[in-house]
């Protein structure tokens, strides 16, 4: 069994050895926990298994060739088997990783899900079971229920698709650095030297979403690490181009179903004693 307490600051060779152990393990479900420092980089890699990477605390940014996904506290990213991805930590994070057989859960593409109290408890039980006696029968009951629950977890719009068009991709990256909610389609179309209609068609073709939806998701991307760090909502709202806290909160609630503070608090979802 892989040591769940292995330090995060390993060499690249250690990282590849760990990947080999994960992919060759006989257990149908592996549950690991790890703590990463702020600014930690996980190099580009893939797994033979589907991964559910859950943030217990802190915020993680995961990148693939097609886009980026944000994992805030109390959420997880389902990463299909074979998909190359890298990651960086926005803050100190405590992560739970679940590795399952390729077809054990629905994984047509990466998606961020909200971790329910049931899923959190089952994941924590699997991890803590490595330190205490547990029967095969009990483990099977827990893993079967967890796999069923994972397929029912609510999806959240925390993925940010990136275009392949180089000029458009460069504009998207610049926007992420300094997001502005009031940026208009005409501004981007003019910068590319094309009509509004052509830009709208190009953007949807390249990203799969409308410009307005992408812009809102980008603003959420920029806000989550700052919210997790405890910055005032007022500062974040104004910095992302909203005229008031109310306007920012309305957008946030419409996209994610909760106010900014309520979304990150999620009391009671993860048992505290697992890391104490």
Secondary structure, DSSP 4 states (H G I P E B T S, - for coil): ---TT--S---HHHHHHHHHHHHH---SEEEEEEEE-TT-EEEEE--SSEEEEEEEES-EEEEETTEEEEE-TTEEEEE-TT--EEEEESS-EEEEEEEE-TTSS--SS-EEEEPPHHHHHHHHHHHHGGGS---HHHHHHHHHHHHHHHTTSPEES-EEE--SSHHHHHHHHHHHHT--TT--HHHHHHHHT--HHHHHHHHHHHHSS-HHHHHHHHHHHHHHHHHHTT--HHHHHHHTT-SSHHHHHHHHHHHHSS-HHHHHH-TTSS-GGGG-
